[in-house]
């Protein structure tokens, strides 16, 4: 099958992406039609090809039904019930079979299987959204069996993360359908949500420093959809609480829209990336709830850009299916809970289809993304991120000094999708292979006598701030550690691994960014131990063919220490400013969904003395060329810390304090 006609071709209404509502509906219809071949005889299970999750095929079949039901519901609701292909009829058949405990396709109950708690929410949400055209037309037997199946959530234990919204949604539907529900459950779950709120509209997915796309596609999306679709604002939810959530989303979207690359790629960071364009969900939620600060044309530009990004890279596949991967199928991206139907949570990114064709979000002219207007420099306080976006290459980078999917002081391995120093819309840390446990890319690590890299998870964030003249700076520190995680058999939900820990000295890392150029500073407190070296890794580049690499350049003065990796599109450079003696490029195969080959430039140093500060320039960009190297001096501050003075090539000077160890 080919892509929906016209996508990617600029038009008067959509000069950036070419996507109009008709292209969205064509994609939705294609995705739904492709699943018919994988629907069970009774319609209760939809199981595309692919490996099962650890929950097994019964759960995975329910997941395929529930997540595609989201898309079917949005599609029909946006047409105000018009359903010429009989989508709701097919899903009604599956509902009858799945909720009948005597049917061979009966679903696992939410009080029997945790994953069913998740999928029950999608089913309840769409039954509420399409109530006049589906629920109200079901016979009493099916309604009764559905209420009985959904009621398995009442009083159950839910982890205090985004999952609490699954119970809120289901019990709210039960409440309006005459079924059992618990005010205490909802009160408890709303309290959990309140505990997850952080600065500037951000939410953490749990009490750990777990900042990722779940902030948007779950923790902002469900609350405002709940108040839009259910009769809750007068009794279950005070009006000022809805106002608080709306203000949270508005502030969050002001940051989130700056995390979308000019090519439409979302930030490649955090777990469950196989949901792909689900990252568009909070933009649509803002439009649906009327709380978005973004103009309608910018909302559609961001959402259409994401969908267009994936369709231009072969998503869905030739059969019209969403696979376990990013662009192409890549099973290494799976978490333990991922089954073949899991990618259909991408349907959340098509939430805007529930808006009718005459809504301003569909009729307004597309407006450019922030990265298409200007260079961007912003601190996002909650996750400790320095956001830098360049209009010239359209890439958004994030330097991370506050996120690791852990608590401060917790010694785990660094989860590749959370604890790296850098993430972007154009690169991704290797997700399999040796560097998962011995990280290289975007790290400052100590190498022990055996060459094993240390981990930094559990670090402390000292600050992340905007300095004058568009300079951003952040500092974090903590004792590094080596982890023997060989016996850790816990399921992969995004966190680092636990195991036998060997603690090393405190390492402080500072990032100072201007115009996309980062000065990365490192200080090791105390004696590192015999044979220990410091290694700094740059941005990882992936490509279909082996990237070009180099550590020598006739144009550079003798004695310079640097390393570079380059593909046809991107260049990654690390360049010594003070203290590094050797350099190289780590190259491996089969560890990234972005390409068969991955290359990471690095620098190493023998640590000259306790508390010495080493500096390097780290860059990622399109095209080649030598970065404009600033001058760096570091002096003691008289209180056990240091002050790093950076003199940029245009003469601007920036002073960055580095606090004393401990």
C-alpha positions as CSV (number, residue, x, y, z in Angstrom):
1,X,0.0,0.0,0.0
2,X,1.1,3.6,-0.6
3,X,1.0,6.5,1.8
4,X,-2.2,8.6,1.8
5,X,-2.2,10.8,-1.3
6,X,-0.8,14.3,-1.0
7,X,1.1,13.9,2.3
8,X,4.3,15.8,2.4
9,X,3.3,18.1,-0.4
10,X,3.0,21.7,0.7
11,X,-0.5,23.2,0.3
12,X,-2.0,26.6,1.0
13,X,-3.5,25.3,4.2
14,X,-0.5,23.2,5.2
15,X,2.6,24.8,3.8
16,X,5.0,22.9,6.0
17,X,3.7,19.3,6.0
18,X,1.0,19.1,3.3
19,X,-1.2,17.2,5.8
20,X,-4.9,18.2,5.9
21,X,-7.7,16.4,7.7
22,X,-8.4,14.2,4.7
23,X,-4.9,12.8,5.0
24,X,-5.3,12.1,8.6
25,X,-8.6,10.2,8.0
26,X,-7.0,8.3,5.1
27,X,-4.2,7.2,7.4
28,X,-6.6,6.2,10.1
29,X,-8.7,4.2,7.7
30,X,-5.6,2.4,6.4
31,X,-4.4,1.5,9.8
32,X,-7.8,0.1,10.8
33,X,-8.4,-1.8,7.6
34,X,-5.0,-3.5,7.9
35,X,-6.0,-5.0,11.2
36,X,-9.0,-6.9,9.8
37,X,-6.7,-9.7,8.7
38,X,-5.5,-10.1,12.3
39,X,-8.9,-10.0,14.0
40,X,-10.1,-13.2,15.8
41,X,-13.3,-14.9,14.6
42,X,-15.3,-13.4,17.4
43,X,-13.6,-10.0,17.0
44,X,-12.4,-9.8,20.6
45,X,-8.7,-10.2,19.9
46,X,-6.6,-8.4,17.4
47,X,-3.1,-9.8,17.2
48,X,-0.7,-8.5,14.5
49,X,2.4,-10.4,13.8
50,X,5.3,-10.1,16.3
51,X,6.7,-11.4,19.5
52,X,4.4,-11.6,22.6
53,X,4.9,-9.6,25.7
54,X,5.6,-11.3,28.9
55,X,1.8,-11.2,29.6
56,X,1.2,-13.6,26.8
57,X,-1.1,-13.7,23.7
58,X,-4.4,-13.5,25.6
59,X,-3.4,-10.2,27.0
60,X,-1.8,-9.1,23.7
61,X,-5.0,-9.8,21.8
62,X,-6.9,-7.6,24.2
63,X,-4.3,-4.9,23.8
64,X,-4.7,-5.0,20.0
65,X,-8.4,-4.7,20.3
66,X,-8.4,-1.9,22.9
67,X,-5.8,0.3,21.4
68,X,-7.1,0.2,17.9
69,X,-10.6,0.8,19.4
70,X,-9.2,4.2,20.4
71,X,-8.5,5.1,16.8
72,X,-11.9,3.7,15.6
73,X,-13.7,5.8,18.3
74,X,-11.8,9.0,17.4
75,X,-12.6,8.4,13.7
76,X,-16.4,7.9,14.2
77,X,-16.7,10.7,16.8
78,X,-15.2,13.2,14.5
79,X,-17.8,12.3,11.9
80,X,-20.6,12.7,14.5
81,X,-21.5,9.0,14.3
82,X,-21.2,8.5,10.6
83,X,-19.6,5.1,10.2
84,X,-19.9,3.8,6.6
85,X,-17.4,1.0,7.0
86,X,-19.1,-0.4,10.1
87,X,-16.2,0.1,12.5
88,X,-18.4,0.3,15.6
89,X,-20.3,-2.8,14.6
90,X,-17.1,-4.8,14.4
91,X,-15.9,-3.6,17.7
92,X,-19.3,-4.2,19.3
93,X,-19.0,-7.9,18.2
94,X,-15.6,-8.0,19.9
95,X,-16.9,-6.4,23.0
96,X,-19.7,-9.0,23.3
97,X,-17.2,-11.8,22.9
98,X,-14.5,-10.4,25.1
99,X,-16.7,-9.6,28.1
100,X,-18.5,-13.0,28.0
101,X,-16.7,-15.2,30.5
102,X,-18.0,-18.3,28.6
103,X,-16.8,-17.3,25.2
104,X,-13.5,-18.9,23.9
105,X,-12.2,-15.3,23.3
106,X,-13.0,-14.0,26.7
107,X,-10.6,-11.3,27.9
108,X,-8.5,-11.6,31.0
109,X,-10.2,-9.6,33.7
110,X,-8.6,-6.5,35.3
111,X,-8.7,-8.2,38.7
112,X,-6.8,-11.1,37.2
113,X,-4.2,-9.5,35.0
114,X,-2.5,-6.1,35.5
115,X,-2.3,-5.3,31.7
116,X,-6.1,-5.6,31.5
117,X,-6.3,-2.6,33.8
118,X,-4.6,-0.5,31.2
119,X,-6.7,-1.7,28.3
120,X,-9.9,-1.4,30.2
121,X,-9.4,2.4,30.2
122,X,-9.2,2.6,26.4
123,X,-12.4,0.6,26.1
124,X,-14.2,2.7,28.7
125,X,-13.0,6.0,27.1
126,X,-14.3,5.1,23.7
127,X,-17.6,3.7,25.0
128,X,-18.1,7.0,26.6
129,X,-17.0,9.0,23.6
130,X,-19.2,7.1,21.2
131,X,-22.1,6.5,23.7
132,X,-25.0,7.5,21.4
133,X,-23.8,5.4,18.5
134,X,-22.5,2.3,20.3
135,X,-23.3,1.8,24.0
136,X,-26.8,3.1,23.8
137,X,-27.5,0.6,21.0
138,X,-26.1,-2.5,22.6
139,X,-28.5,-5.1,23.9
140,X,-28.8,-5.4,27.7
141,X,-26.8,-8.6,27.9
142,X,-23.7,-7.1,26.4
143,X,-24.0,-3.9,28.5
144,X,-24.3,-6.1,31.6
145,X,-21.3,-8.3,30.7
146,X,-19.3,-5.2,29.9
147,X,-20.1,-3.5,33.2
148,X,-19.2,-6.8,35.0
149,X,-15.9,-7.0,33.2
150,X,-15.0,-3.4,33.8
151,X,-16.0,-3.6,37.5
152,X,-12.9,-5.7,38.1
153,X,-11.0,-2.5,38.5
154,X,-12.9,-1.4,41.6
155,X,-10.8,-1.6,44.8
156,X,-7.8,-3.0,42.9
157,X,-4.2,-2.0,43.6
158,X,-2.7,0.4,41.0
159,X,0.9,1.6,40.8
160,X,1.2,5.3,41.7
161,X,2.1,6.4,38.2
162,X,0.1,7.2,35.1
163,X,-1.9,4.0,35.7
164,X,-4.1,5.8,38.3
165,X,-5.9,7.4,35.4
166,X,-6.9,4.1,34.0
167,X,-9.0,3.4,37.1
168,X,-10.4,6.9,37.2
169,X,-11.6,6.6,33.6
170,X,-13.1,3.1,34.0
171,X,-14.9,3.9,37.3
172,X,-16.3,7.1,35.9
173,X,-17.8,5.2,33.0
174,X,-19.2,2.6,35.4
175,X,-20.7,5.5,37.5
176,X,-22.5,6.9,34.5
177,X,-23.6,3.4,33.4
178,X,-25.2,2.2,36.6
179,X,-22.3,0.0,37.6
180,X,-20.2,-0.2,40.8
181,X,-17.6,2.4,41.5
182,X,-15.7,3.7,44.5
183,X,-15.4,7.4,45.4
184,X,-12.5,6.4,47.6
185,X,-10.6,4.9,44.6
186,X,-11.0,8.1,42.6
187,X,-10.1,10.3,45.5
188,X,-7.0,8.3,46.1
189,X,-6.0,8.4,42.5
190,X,-6.5,12.1,42.2
191,X,-4.2,12.5,45.2
192,X,-1.5,10.5,43.4
193,X,-1.8,12.7,40.3
194,X,-1.4,15.8,42.5
195,X,1.8,14.2,44.0
196,X,3.2,13.9,40.5
197,X,3.0,17.6,39.6
198,X,6.3,19.4,39.2
199,X,7.4,22.9,38.2
200,X,6.1,24.6,35.1
201,X,3.3,22.2,34.2
202,X,5.5,19.1,34.1
203,X,4.6,15.8,35.7
204,X,6.8,12.9,36.7
205,X,5.6,9.4,36.0
206,X,6.1,8.3,39.6
207,X,8.1,9.7,42.5
208,X,11.3,8.9,40.7
209,X,12.9,11.5,38.4
210,X,10.9,9.9,35.5
211,X,10.4,12.5,32.9
212,X,9.4,11.3,29.4
213,X,6.6,11.3,26.9
214,X,4.2,9.8,29.5
215,X,4.0,13.4,30.9
216,X,2.2,14.3,27.7
217,X,0.5,11.3,26.3
218,X,-0.9,10.1,29.6
219,X,-0.6,12.5,32.6
220,X,-1.8,15.6,30.7
221,X,-4.2,13.8,28.2
222,X,-6.4,11.8,30.6
223,X,-7.2,14.5,33.1
224,X,-8.6,16.9,30.6
225,X,-10.3,14.3,28.5
226,X,-11.9,13.1,31.7
227,X,-13.4,16.5,32.4
228,X,-14.5,16.9,28.8
229,X,-16.2,13.5,28.4
230,X,-17.6,12.6,31.8
231,X,-20.0,14.3,34.2
232,X,-17.4,15.0,36.9
233,X,-16.7,18.7,37.3
234,X,-19.7,19.2,39.6
235,X,-19.2,16.3,42.0
236,X,-15.9,14.3,41.5
237,X,-13.7,17.2,40.4
238,X,-13.9,20.8,41.6
239,X,-13.8,23.4,38.8
240,X,-10.6,24.9,40.1
241,X,-8.9,21.5,39.8
242,X,-9.8,21.4,36.1
243,X,-8.4,25.0,35.8
244,X,-5.2,23.8,37.5
245,X,-4.8,21.0,35.0
246,X,-5.5,23.3,32.1
247,X,-2.9,25.8,33.3
248,X,-0.5,22.9,33.8
249,X,-1.0,21.7,30.2
250,X,-0.7,25.2,28.8
251,X,2.6,25.7,30.5
252,X,3.8,22.2,29.5
253,X,2.9,22.8,25.8
254,X,5.0,25.9,25.7
255,X,8.0,23.7,26.4
256,X,6.8,20.6,24.5
257,X,6.4,22.4,21.2
258,X,10.1,23.4,21.5
259,X,11.0,19.7,21.7
260,X,9.8,18.9,18.1
261,X,12.5,18.9,15.4
262,X,11.9,20.7,12.1
263,X,11.6,17.2,10.5
264,X,8.8,16.4,12.8
265,X,10.7,14.0,15.0
266,X,9.8,14.0,18.7
267,X,12.6,13.9,21.2
268,X,14.1,10.4,21.3
269,X,14.1,9.9,25.0
270,X,12.2,7.8,27.5
271,X,10.5,4.4,27.4
272,X,7.7,3.2,25.1
273,X,9.1,5.0,22.1
274,X,7.3,2.4,20.0
275,X,4.2,4.5,20.5
276,X,5.8,6.9,18.0
277,X,3.4,9.8,17.2
278,X,1.4,9.3,20.4
279,X,3.7,12.2,21.4
280,X,1.2,14.4,19.5
281,X,-1.6,13.6,22.1
282,X,-1.1,16.6,24.4
283,X,-1.2,19.0,21.5
284,X,-4.6,17.7,20.5
285,X,-5.7,17.6,24.2
286,X,-5.0,21.3,24.4
287,X,-7.1,22.0,21.4
288,X,-10.0,19.8,22.6
289,X,-10.1,21.3,26.0
290,X,-9.6,24.9,24.9
291,X,-6.6,25.2,27.2
292,X,-3.7,25.3,24.7
293,X,-1.7,28.5,24.4
294,X,-0.7,27.5,20.9
295,X,-2.5,28.9,17.8
296,X,-4.6,26.2,16.0
297,X,-2.2,26.2,13.0
298,X,0.8,25.5,15.2
299,X,-1.0,22.7,17.0
300,X,-1.7,21.0,13.7
301,X,1.8,21.8,12.4
302,X,3.3,20.0,15.4
303,X,1.0,17.0,15.3
304,X,1.1,16.7,11.5
305,X,4.8,17.0,11.5
306,X,5.1,14.0,13.8
307,X,2.9,11.8,11.7
308,X,4.5,13.0,8.5
309,X,7.9,12.2,10.0
310,X,7.0,8.5,10.4
311,X,5.1,8.0,7.2
312,X,8.1,9.4,5.3
313,X,10.2,6.7,7.0
314,X,8.0,3.7,6.2
315,X,5.4,3.8,9.0
316,X,3.1,2.0,8.8
317,X,4.7,-0.9,6.9
318,X,3.7,-2.2,3.5
319,X,0.8,-4.1,5.1
320,X,-0.5,-1.0,6.8
321,X,0.7,-2.2,10.3
322,X,2.4,-0.4,13.1
323,X,5.4,-2.6,14.1
324,X,7.6,-2.8,17.2
325,X,10.2,-0.3,16.3
326,X,10.8,3.4,15.4
327,X,11.0,3.8,11.7
328,X,11.4,0.2,10.7
329,X,10.7,-2.9,12.9
330,X,13.3,-3.1,15.6
331,X,12.5,-5.5,18.4
332,X,15.4,-4.1,20.6
333,X,13.1,-1.1,21.3
334,X,10.6,-3.3,23.1
335,X,10.0,-3.1,26.9
336,X,9.0,-6.3,28.6
337,X,5.4,-5.3,28.5
338,X,5.4,-4.6,24.8
339,X,3.3,-7.0,22.6
340,X,2.5,-6.8,18.9
341,X,-0.5,-4.6,19.6
342,X,1.3,-2.2,21.8
343,X,2.3,0.3,19.1
344,X,-1.3,1.1,18.5
345,X,-1.2,3.4,21.5
346,X,0.0,5.7,18.7
347,X,-3.7,6.2,18.2
348,X,-3.5,8.8,21.0
349,X,-1.5,11.0,18.6
350,X,-4.6,10.9,16.3
351,X,-6.9,12.1,19.0
352,X,-7.6,15.3,16.9
353,X,-9.7,13.2,14.6
354,X,-12.5,13.5,17.2
355,X,-12.7,17.2,16.3
356,X,-15.0,17.9,13.4
357,X,-13.8,19.2,10.0
358,X,-14.8,22.7,10.7
359,X,-12.8,23.1,13.9
360,X,-10.2,25.8,13.8
361,X,-7.4,23.2,14.3
362,X,-8.3,21.8,10.9
363,X,-9.2,25.0,9.1
364,X,-6.3,27.3,10.3
365,X,-3.2,27.7,8.2
366,X,-0.2,25.9,9.5
367,X,2.3,28.0,11.4
368,X,6.0,27.2,11.8
369,X,7.5,25.4,14.8
370,X,9.6,27.5,17.1
371,X,12.8,25.8,15.7
372,X,11.7,27.0,12.2
373,X,11.4,30.6,13.4
374,X,14.4,31.2,15.5
375,X,17.3,29.5,17.4
376,X,15.9,28.4,20.8
377,X,17.6,28.3,24.2
378,X,15.5,27.3,27.2
379,X,15.8,25.7,30.6
380,X,13.2,23.2,31.5
381,X,13.5,23.1,35.2
382,X,11.6,20.0,36.3
383,X,13.6,17.4,34.3
384,X,16.8,19.5,34.5
385,X,17.1,20.0,30.8
386,X,18.9,22.6,28.7
387,X,17.1,22.8,25.4
388,X,18.9,24.1,22.4
389,X,17.4,24.2,18.9
390,X,19.0,25.7,15.8
391,X,17.0,27.0,12.9
392,X,19.9,26.3,10.6
393,X,19.7,22.5,11.0
394,X,16.3,22.0,12.6
395,X,17.7,19.7,15.3
396,X,16.6,20.0,18.9
397,X,19.1,18.9,21.6
398,X,18.6,18.4,25.3
399,X,21.4,18.3,27.9
400,X,20.2,16.4,30.9
401,X,21.1,17.1,34.4
402,X,17.9,16.1,36.2
403,X,16.5,12.9,34.8
404,X,17.5,9.3,35.4
405,X,14.3,7.3,36.3
406,X,15.6,6.9,39.8
407,X,15.9,8.7,43.2
408,X,18.9,10.8,44.2
409,X,21.5,8.5,45.7
410,X,20.1,5.3,44.1
411,X,23.0,3.4,42.6
412,X,21.7,1.7,39.4
413,X,23.1,1.3,35.9
414,X,22.3,4.2,33.7
415,X,19.1,3.5,31.7
416,X,20.1,4.5,28.1
417,X,16.8,6.4,27.5
418,X,16.9,8.4,30.8
419,X,20.4,8.9,32.3
420,X,22.5,10.1,29.3
421,X,23.8,13.6,29.4
422,X,22.2,14.3,26.0
423,X,19.2,13.5,23.9
424,X,18.0,14.9,20.5
425,X,15.5,14.7,17.7
426,X,18.2,13.2,15.5
427,X,20.1,10.7,17.6
428,X,19.3,7.8,19.9
429,X,21.6,6.0,22.5
430,X,22.4,2.4,21.5
431,X,19.7,0.2,23.0
432,X,21.4,-3.2,22.8
433,X,25.0,-4.3,22.9
434,X,27.9,-3.7,25.2
435,X,27.4,0.1,25.7
436,X,24.1,-0.5,27.5
437,X,26.1,-1.7,30.5
438,X,29.4,0.2,29.7
439,X,28.0,3.5,28.4
440,X,30.0,5.6,25.9
441,X,27.6,8.1,24.2
442,X,26.9,11.4,26.0
443,X,28.6,10.3,29.2
444,X,31.4,11.4,31.6
445,X,32.5,8.1,33.1
446,X,35.4,6.7,35.0
447,X,37.0,3.6,33.4
448,X,38.3,1.1,36.0
449,X,41.4,-1.0,35.6
450,X,39.4,-3.5,33.6
451,X,38.0,-0.8,31.2
452,X,34.5,-0.9,32.7
453,X,32.6,2.4,32.6
454,X,31.0,3.8,35.7
455,X,27.3,5.0,35.9
456,X,25.9,8.2,37.3
457,X,22.3,7.3,38.1
458,X,21.4,8.8,41.5
459,X,23.3,12.0,40.9
460,X,22.3,15.4,42.5
461,X,21.2,18.3,40.4
462,X,22.8,21.6,41.6
463,X,21.2,23.9,39.1
464,X,20.0,24.4,35.5
465,X,19.7,28.1,34.6
466,X,19.7,30.6,31.8
467,X,22.6,33.0,31.9
468,X,22.9,36.3,30.1
469,X,23.3,36.4,26.3
470,X,21.4,33.2,25.6
471,X,23.9,31.0,27.5
472,X,22.5,27.9,29.3
473,X,24.3,26.2,32.2
474,X,23.6,23.1,34.4
475,X,25.6,21.3,37.0
476,X,25.1,17.9,38.6
477,X,27.3,15.6,40.7
478,X,27.4,12.4,42.7
479,X,29.5,9.4,43.5
480,X,29.8,7.3,40.4
481,X,29.6,3.5,40.7
482,X,30.1,0.3,38.9
483,X,27.2,-2.2,38.9
484,X,27.4,-6.0,38.4
485,X,23.8,-6.5,37.2
486,X,24.2,-10.0,36.0
487,X,21.7,-11.4,38.5
488,X,19.1,-8.7,37.9
489,X,16.1,-10.4,36.3
490,X,13.5,-7.7,36.8
491,X,11.3,-6.7,33.9
492,X,12.5,-3.8,31.7
493,X,10.2,-0.9,32.4
494,X,12.8,1.8,31.6
495,X,14.8,1.9,34.8
496,X,18.5,1.0,35.2
497,X,19.5,-2.3,36.6
498,X,20.5,-3.1,40.1
499,X,23.2,-5.4,41.3
500,X,26.4,-5.6,43.3
501,X,27.7,-2.0,43.5
502,X,31.3,-0.7,43.7
503,X,31.3,3.0,44.6
504,X,33.8,5.4,43.1
505,X,34.6,9.0,43.8
506,X,32.3,11.9,43.3
507,X,32.2,13.3,39.7
508,X,30.8,16.7,38.9
509,X,29.6,17.5,35.4
510,X,28.7,20.9,34.0
511,X,27.2,21.8,30.6
512,X,27.5,25.3,29.3
513,X,25.6,25.8,26.0
514,X,25.6,28.6,23.5
515,X,24.3,28.4,20.0
516,X,24.3,24.6,20.0
517,X,27.9,24.4,21.1
518,X,28.4,22.7,24.5
519,X,31.4,23.2,26.8
520,X,31.3,20.0,29.0
521,X,33.3,20.2,32.2
522,X,34.2,17.3,34.5
523,X,35.8,17.2,37.9
524,X,36.8,14.1,39.9
525,X,36.9,14.5,43.7
526,X,39.4,12.5,45.5
527,X,41.9,9.9,44.2
528,X,40.2,7.8,41.5
529,X,42.2,4.6,42.2
530,X,45.1,2.9,40.3
531,X,44.6,2.7,36.5
532,X,41.4,4.7,36.5
533,X,40.8,7.0,33.5
534,X,38.2,9.6,32.7
535,X,36.2,9.2,29.4
536,X,33.9,11.7,27.8
537,X,31.6,10.5,25.0
538,X,29.9,12.6,22.4
539,X,26.7,12.2,20.4
540,X,25.9,8.8,18.8
541,X,25.4,8.8,15.1
542,X,23.6,5.9,13.3
543,X,23.5,5.2,9.6
544,X,22.9,2.5,7.1
545,X,26.6,2.5,6.2
546,X,29.6,2.8,8.5
547,X,30.1,6.5,9.5
548,X,33.2,8.3,8.6
549,X,35.5,8.7,11.6
550,X,38.7,10.6,12.4
551,X,41.1,11.8,15.0
552,X,43.6,13.5,12.7
553,X,43.2,16.5,10.5
554,X,46.0,18.2,8.6
555,X,44.1,21.5,9.0
556,X,44.4,21.4,12.8
557,X,47.4,22.4,14.8
558,X,49.7,19.6,16.0
559,X,48.8,18.4,19.4
560,X,45.1,19.0,19.3
561,X,43.1,16.1,20.8
562,X,39.7,15.5,19.2
563,X,37.5,12.9,17.6
564,X,34.8,13.1,14.9
565,X,32.1,10.8,13.5
566,X,30.1,11.8,10.4
567,X,27.3,10.5,8.3
568,X,25.9,12.0,5.1
569,X,23.6,14.1,7.3
570,X,25.2,14.6,10.7
571,X,28.5,15.3,12.4
572,X,29.4,14.6,16.0
573,X,32.6,16.1,17.4
574,X,34.4,16.1,20.8
575,X,37.4,18.4,21.1
576,X,39.7,18.8,24.1
577,X,39.9,22.2,25.7
578,X,42.0,21.3,28.7
579,X,43.2,18.0,30.2
580,X,42.3,15.2,27.7
581,X,45.2,13.2,26.1
582,X,43.7,10.6,23.8
583,X,40.7,10.3,21.5
584,X,38.9,7.8,19.4
585,X,35.6,6.7,17.9
586,X,33.7,3.7,19.2
587,X,31.9,1.9,16.3
588,X,29.5,-1.0,16.6
589,X,26.7,-2.7,14.5
590,X,23.1,-3.6,15.2
591,X,22.6,-1.5,18.3
592,X,20.3,1.3,17.0
593,X,17.0,1.4,15.2
594,X,18.2,4.5,13.3
595,X,20.8,2.6,11.3
596,X,22.9,-0.6,11.0
597,X,26.1,1.2,12.2
598,X,26.6,3.5,15.2
599,X,29.6,5.7,15.9
600,X,30.4,7.6,19.1
601,X,33.5,9.9,19.4
602,X,35.3,10.0,22.7
603,X,38.1,11.5,24.7
604,X,40.1,10.1,27.6
605,X,42.4,11.5,30.3
606,X,44.6,10.3,33.0
607,X,43.3,12.4,35.9
608,X,46.1,14.8,36.8
609,X,45.2,15.4,40.4
610,X,42.2,15.4,42.7
611,X,39.7,18.1,42.0
612,X,41.2,18.9,38.6
613,X,38.6,20.3,36.1
614,X,38.8,19.0,32.5
615,X,37.0,20.6,29.6
616,X,35.9,19.7,26.1
617,X,33.6,21.0,23.4
618,X,30.8,18.6,22.3
619,X,28.8,19.3,19.2
620,X,26.1,17.8,17.0
621,X,25.0,19.3,13.7
622,X,24.4,18.9,10.0
623,X,27.4,19.2,7.8
624,X,31.0,19.2,8.7
625,X,33.5,21.7,9.7
626,X,35.5,22.5,12.9
627,X,33.4,24.0,15.7
628,X,34.4,27.5,16.9
629,X,36.5,26.6,20.0
630,X,36.2,28.9,23.0
631,X,39.0,29.5,25.5
632,X,38.6,27.9,28.9
633,X,40.2,28.7,32.2
634,X,39.3,27.3,35.6
635,X,40.3,28.7,39.0
636,X,39.5,27.8,42.6
637,X,36.7,29.9,44.1
638,X,38.2,30.0,47.6
639,X,35.5,27.8,49.1
640,X,36.6,24.4,47.8
641,X,34.8,24.9,44.4
642,X,35.8,26.3,41.1
643,X,34.8,29.0,38.6
644,X,35.0,28.1,34.9
645,X,35.5,31.1,32.6
646,X,34.6,30.6,29.0
647,X,35.6,33.1,26.4
648,X,33.6,32.6,23.3
649,X,35.0,33.3,19.8
650,X,33.1,36.6,19.6
651,X,34.6,37.9,22.8
652,X,31.7,37.2,25.2
653,X,32.8,35.8,28.6
654,X,30.7,33.5,30.7
655,X,31.6,32.5,34.3
656,X,30.1,29.3,35.6
657,X,30.5,28.4,39.3
658,X,31.1,24.7,40.1
659,X,30.3,23.9,43.7
660,X,32.7,22.2,46.0
661,X,32.6,18.4,46.3
662,X,30.0,17.0,48.6
